[in-house]
């Protein structure tokens, strides 16, 4: 009887001694497009956040607990994203990283804000996302007004007189198109074409014909890389050689796959630095770890920006020793200063916008590489 009692006490003692390993995890949500037109972005986002979480857990986790990533696929669709956000909100998450498209993020903002859940978007650059006064919303990507300024300066600086602007009516693309158009008009530029295509179609010959009839010196396309790739391919097929310049949503290697190297050559776009041009120690260490685990590098910087969101959130949790959303929001707004991120130093202003200028000009070379200009 005594031996049995001692054995039970040993088992109970072992259970409580190793209790933290089986305790409550700290859950962080990841909202990303694992399917749909932007699937390559979402799949890289999942790889990056998972890698960073694994590295953090190998060092002891957060506040003595393991970090668990709870992933939801938004499909690159606002309605799907809203449902995914509701599911995440019911899973006791501390915060959520994502998502990629501005219109998709916008469909989730109110849901997370009402649930008092920190949201750090990574590819959502539309101006109005941070003009709503949402306490718990942040983003590691820059805003479209900054991109619009760079675009307008570049287009006029290159001497283009007759400028066409094409968008796709999404929150991001129309916002960037409107901002750039306004700035160009203030500079005295002649906007000879301003219209939208319908994303997801397979034939853009009609709108290309209309564009050609306007006789522009350059076309600025503010939509996403799947449509940009098709436009470039079909523009080449019709023998039209006008230069095309894209916004930052065209920064994805799938653009070259869709267009073909010949059609993509010479295409230029504005973007934060692509992964291979990130030169900080933090970036180099991260890229080496990513390549070791997955065998290649992330396709675009937007997925890497989700890693910056994860690092900002976990830094806030470590610094405050808290998972309370009000405490974390206050730290991110007011106390996180120049955190060494994957894409550079990370700080947020009172609106939740990232502080600092990230935009660069890239050109696609004959081999399909994105070359910093």
WOSULSUL-V784305 format. One record per backbone hydrogen bond with DSSP energy under -0.5 kcal/mol. CO is the residue of the C=O (numbers start at 0). NH is the residue of the N-H. E is the energy in kcal/mol with one decimal. If there is no record, write none. Layout:
CO NH E
CO NH E
//
This chain:
0 4 -2.2
1 5 -2.5
2 6 -2.5
3 7 -2.2
4 8 -2.3
5 9 -2.3
6 10 -2.3
7 11 -2.6
8 12 -2.7
9 13 -2.6
10 14 -2.2
11 15 -2.3
12 16 -2.4
13 17 -2.1
15 18 -0.9
17 20 -1.1
17 21 -0.5
18 21 -2.1
19 22 -1.1
24 26 -0.7
25 67 -2.7
26 93 -3.3
26 94 -0.6
27 69 -2.3
28 96 -2.8
29 31 -0.6
29 71 -2.6
31 33 -1.5
31 73 -1.9
31 74 -0.5
32 41 -0.8
35 38 -1.6
37 40 -0.9
37 41 -1.7
38 42 -2.8
39 43 -1.6
40 44 -2.3
41 45 -2.3
42 46 -1.9
43 47 -2.7
44 48 -2.6
45 49 -2.2
46 50 -2.4
47 51 -2.4
48 52 -2.2
49 53 -2.5
50 54 -2.3
51 55 -2.2
52 56 -2.7
53 57 -2.0
54 58 -0.7
55 58 -0.8
55 60 -2.4
56 59 -1.6
61 64 -2.7
64 61 -2.7
65 25 -2.6
67 27 -2.7
67 69 -0.6
68 70 -0.7
69 29 -2.6
71 31 -2.0
71 73 -0.5
73 76 -2.1
76 80 -2.6
77 81 -2.2
78 82 -1.7
79 83 -2.2
80 84 -2.7
81 85 -1.9
82 86 -1.9
83 87 -2.4
84 88 -2.3
85 89 -0.8
86 89 -0.6
87 90 -1.9
87 92 -0.6
93 117 -1.0
94 28 -3.1
95 119 -2.5
96 30 -2.7
98 121 -1.3
98 122 -1.5
100 104 -2.7
101 105 -2.7
102 106 -1.0
104 107 -1.8
104 108 -1.3
105 109 -0.5
107 111 -2.1
108 112 -2.6
109 113 -2.6
110 114 -1.3
111 116 -2.7
112 115 -1.3
117 95 -2.8
118 120 -0.5
118 137 -2.7
119 97 -2.5
120 139 -2.3
122 124 -0.9
124 143 -2.4
125 128 -1.1
126 129 -1.4
127 130 -1.2
132 134 -0.5
133 136 -0.8
135 118 -2.9
137 120 -2.6
140 353 -0.6
142 145 -0.5
142 146 -1.6
143 147 -3.4
144 148 -1.7
145 149 -2.1
146 150 -2.8
147 151 -2.7
148 152 -2.3
149 153 -2.3
150 154 -2.8
151 155 -2.2
152 156 -2.2
153 157 -1.7
154 159 -1.6
155 158 -1.4
160 162 -0.7
160 189 -1.6
161 216 -3.4
161 217 -1.2
162 191 -1.5
162 192 -1.0
163 219 -3.1
164 194 -1.6
165 221 -2.6
166 196 -2.5
169 173 -2.5
170 174 -1.5
171 175 -2.5
172 176 -2.3
173 177 -2.9
174 178 -2.2
175 179 -2.6
176 180 -2.6
177 181 -2.3
178 182 -2.0
179 183 -2.7
180 184 -2.5
181 185 -1.6
182 186 -1.0
183 188 -2.4
184 187 -1.2
188 190 -0.8
189 162 -2.7
189 191 -0.9
192 164 -2.7
194 166 -2.1
196 198 -0.6
197 200 -1.2
203 207 -2.0
204 208 -2.1
205 209 -1.9
206 210 -2.3
207 211 -2.6
208 212 -1.9
209 213 -1.0
210 213 -0.8
210 215 -0.6
211 214 -1.5
216 242 -0.6
217 163 -2.4
218 220 -0.7
218 244 -2.9
219 165 -2.4
219 221 -0.6
220 246 -1.6
223 227 -2.1
224 228 -2.5
225 229 -1.5
226 230 -2.7
227 231 -2.4
228 232 -2.1
229 233 -2.9
230 234 -2.4
231 235 -1.9
232 236 -1.9
233 237 -1.5
234 239 -2.2
235 238 -1.5
238 240 -0.6
242 218 -2.2
243 267 -1.6
244 220 -2.8
245 269 -1.9
246 249 -1.7
247 250 -1.4
248 224 -1.7
249 251 -1.7
251 254 -2.2
252 255 -0.8
252 256 -1.3
253 257 -2.5
254 258 -2.6
255 259 -3.0
259 263 -2.2
260 264 -1.8
263 266 -2.3
266 363 -2.7
267 245 -3.0
268 361 -2.7
270 359 -2.6
273 276 -2.2
274 277 -1.8
276 278 -0.5
279 283 -2.6
280 284 -2.7
281 285 -2.1
282 286 -2.9
283 287 -2.0
284 288 -2.1
285 289 -2.7
286 290 -2.6
287 291 -2.1
288 292 -2.0
289 293 -3.1
290 294 -2.2
299 303 -0.9
300 304 -2.0
301 305 -0.7
302 305 -0.9
302 306 -0.9
303 306 -0.6
303 307 -1.4
304 308 -1.6
305 309 -2.1
306 310 -2.5
307 311 -2.4
308 312 -2.4
309 313 -2.6
310 314 -2.1
311 315 -2.0
312 316 -2.0
313 317 -2.3
314 318 -2.7
315 319 -2.3
316 320 -1.6
316 321 -0.9
323 327 -2.5
324 328 -2.6
325 329 -2.0
326 330 -2.0
327 331 -2.7
328 332 -2.4
329 333 -2.4
330 334 -2.4
330 335 -1.9
331 347 -0.6
334 336 -0.9
335 337 -0.5
335 347 -0.6
338 340 -0.9
338 345 -2.4
343 340 -1.9
344 346 -0.5
345 338 -2.5
346 354 -2.0
348 351 -1.4
351 138 -1.9
352 348 -2.4
359 270 -2.2
360 372 -3.0
361 268 -2.1
362 364 -0.5
362 370 -3.0
363 265 -3.0
364 367 -2.0
368 364 -2.4
368 370 -0.7
369 371 -0.5
370 362 -2.0
//
